[in-house]
């Protein structure tokens, strides 16, 4: 999906941060997240950096069932700590 360049270089900076930090954060999470596996460079067809991320099978959380809010909150709390 296209990203909006709010300031010069912002998309490139975001892609680079995600490529560096998301895999490191993913190691500490119990809930799988989409980790980047490839970082593409701009060209004449698409003038911004782009990335390919890992696909995670799953579902959209149904927060009305099975206390998924609680499960996600505990996982987030562990990461923050």
C-alpha positions as a Markdown table, in Angstrom:
| # | Residue | x | y | z |
|---|---|---|---|---|
| 1 | Unk | 0.0 | 0.0 | 0.0 |
| 2 | Unk | 1.3 | 3.4 | -0.8 |
| 3 | Unk | 2.6 | 5.6 | 2.0 |
| 4 | Unk | 2.3 | 9.3 | 2.2 |
| 5 | Unk | 5.5 | 11.3 | 2.3 |
| 6 | Unk | 4.6 | 14.0 | 4.9 |
| 7 | Unk | 8.1 | 15.4 | 4.7 |
| 8 | Unk | 11.1 | 14.8 | 2.5 |
| 9 | Unk | 12.6 | 11.4 | 3.3 |
| 10 | Unk | 9.9 | 10.4 | 5.8 |
| 11 | Unk | 8.9 | 7.2 | 3.9 |
| 12 | Unk | 12.5 | 6.1 | 3.6 |
| 13 | Unk | 13.1 | 6.7 | 7.3 |
| 14 | Unk | 10.0 | 4.8 | 8.3 |
| 15 | Unk | 10.9 | 1.8 | 6.1 |
| 16 | Unk | 14.4 | 1.7 | 7.4 |
| 17 | Unk | 13.2 | 1.9 | 11.1 |
| 18 | Unk | 10.7 | -0.9 | 10.5 |
| 19 | Unk | 13.3 | -3.1 | 8.7 |
| 20 | Unk | 15.7 | -2.6 | 11.7 |
| 21 | Unk | 13.4 | -2.7 | 14.7 |
| 22 | Unk | 10.3 | -4.8 | 13.9 |
| 23 | Unk | 12.3 | -8.1 | 13.8 |
| 24 | Unk | 14.0 | -7.3 | 17.1 |
| 25 | Unk | 10.6 | -6.5 | 18.7 |
| 26 | Unk | 9.0 | -9.6 | 17.3 |
| 27 | Unk | 11.5 | -11.8 | 19.2 |
| 28 | Unk | 9.9 | -10.6 | 22.4 |
| 29 | Unk | 6.2 | -11.0 | 21.5 |
| 30 | Unk | 4.0 | -14.0 | 21.8 |
| 31 | Unk | 1.6 | -12.6 | 19.2 |
| 32 | Unk | 3.1 | -12.8 | 15.7 |
| 33 | Unk | 3.6 | -9.6 | 13.8 |
| 34 | Unk | 4.4 | -9.0 | 10.1 |
| 35 | Unk | 8.2 | -8.8 | 10.0 |
| 36 | Unk | 9.9 | -7.2 | 6.9 |
| 37 | Unk | 11.7 | -9.7 | 4.8 |
| 38 | Unk | 12.8 | -7.5 | 1.9 |
| 39 | Unk | 13.4 | -3.8 | 1.4 |
| 40 | Unk | 12.9 | -2.4 | -2.1 |
| 41 | Unk | 14.4 | 0.8 | -3.6 |
| 42 | Unk | 12.7 | 3.6 | -5.4 |
| 43 | Unk | 12.8 | 3.6 | -9.2 |
| 44 | Unk | 11.1 | 5.5 | -12.1 |
| 45 | Unk | 7.9 | 3.4 | -11.8 |
| 46 | Unk | 7.5 | 3.7 | -8.0 |
| 47 | Unk | 9.5 | 6.6 | -6.5 |
| 48 | Unk | 9.5 | 5.6 | -2.9 |
| 49 | Unk | 11.1 | 2.8 | -0.9 |
| 50 | Unk | 8.9 | -0.2 | -0.2 |
| 51 | Unk | 9.0 | -3.5 | 1.7 |
| 52 | Unk | 7.7 | -7.0 | 1.6 |
| 53 | Unk | 6.6 | -8.4 | 5.0 |
| 54 | Unk | 6.0 | -11.9 | 6.3 |
| 55 | Unk | 2.4 | -13.2 | 6.1 |
| 56 | Unk | 0.9 | -14.4 | 9.4 |
| 57 | Unk | -2.1 | -16.7 | 9.2 |
| 58 | Unk | -4.7 | -15.7 | 11.7 |
| 59 | Unk | -7.9 | -13.8 | 12.2 |
| 60 | Unk | -8.9 | -10.3 | 13.2 |
| 61 | Unk | -9.3 | -10.3 | 17.0 |
| 62 | Unk | -12.9 | -10.7 | 18.2 |
| 63 | Unk | -12.6 | -8.5 | 21.3 |
| 64 | Unk | -16.1 | -9.6 | 22.5 |
| 65 | Unk | -15.0 | -13.2 | 22.9 |
| 66 | Unk | -12.4 | -15.1 | 24.8 |
| 67 | Unk | -10.9 | -12.1 | 26.6 |
| 68 | Unk | -8.7 | -11.2 | 23.6 |
| 69 | Unk | -8.3 | -7.7 | 25.0 |
| 70 | Unk | -6.7 | -9.2 | 28.1 |
| 71 | Unk | -4.4 | -11.5 | 26.1 |
| 72 | Unk | -3.2 | -8.6 | 23.9 |
| 73 | Unk | -2.8 | -6.2 | 26.9 |
| 74 | Unk | -0.6 | -8.7 | 28.8 |
| 75 | Unk | 1.6 | -9.3 | 25.7 |
| 76 | Unk | 1.9 | -5.5 | 25.1 |
| 77 | Unk | 2.7 | -5.0 | 28.8 |
| 78 | Unk | 5.5 | -7.5 | 28.6 |
| 79 | Unk | 7.1 | -5.7 | 25.7 |
| 80 | Unk | 6.9 | -2.3 | 27.4 |
| 81 | Unk | 8.4 | -3.7 | 30.5 |
